[in-house]
Amino acid sequence: MIKRVTILLSLVLLGFVFLQMVMSYTPRTALNSISEHYVTAGPDELGAANIVTAVLVTYRGLDTLGEVAVLFISAAGVGLLLRRRVGETETDPSRRTSSELVRTAVHFLLPLIFVLGIYVFINGHLTPGGGFQGGAVLASGIMLLLLADPDTRLNHGILRLLESFSGFGYVVVGTVGLVLAGGFLDNRFLDLGTFGELFSAGAMPIIYILIGLKVGTELSAVLERMKD
């Protein structure tokens, strides 16, 4: 009885808090000073047509670094908890089959998915997308491959190499921006180029490529660990 009363009171209190938030909510009719600077001065300062992802990778670059670190810790934790132990047997091969239709579709779709993922993070400074989105698209291709053929084993040597290179390169590019430009991950240590073109926005395309590779390799490793 006491447990039910406690749960009921907690729900009532939570509902009261949310009610107060809803009743006191007033929609913004104008941007604050920081947002106004991002919108008005961002394209000229950064040379990027997509100001949303430009903010995430430059003005708020340290936040993005933290997100990448969280993803790395998550991937490492999954690898540690789900690692295959010595003498552990795999799942019965008779239960690890997929239809010929699925396998044929994967052979056709996988290259297209990889091309789309690369396109998304290379053009992150121009169109909606970016490193995290492109890396997730790459990992979705790996997930489709594992669903079609569960016995597929990824080359962990290549994954570790790409993940390490992209993570180290991301920090190096950020440090170069700190030394040669205005701050960590400042893309202006390279020429901004012509606004709206692929080779523009300074070092931003390089940053997005590194983020896309890092996210894609880490998520792919997580998916392979979880498939068994």
Secondary structure, DSSP 8 states (H G I E B T S, - for coil): -HHHHHHHHHHHHHHHHHHHHHHT----SS--HHHHHHHHHHHHHH--S-HHHHIIIIITHHHHHHHHHHHHHHHHHHHHHS---TT-----GGGS---HHHHHHHHHHHHHHHHHHHHHHHTTTTSS--HHHHHHHHHHHHHHHHHH-TT----HHHHHHHHHHHHHHHHHHHHHHHHHSSSTT-GGGS--BSTTSSSBSTTHHHHHHHHHHHHHHHHHHHHHHH--
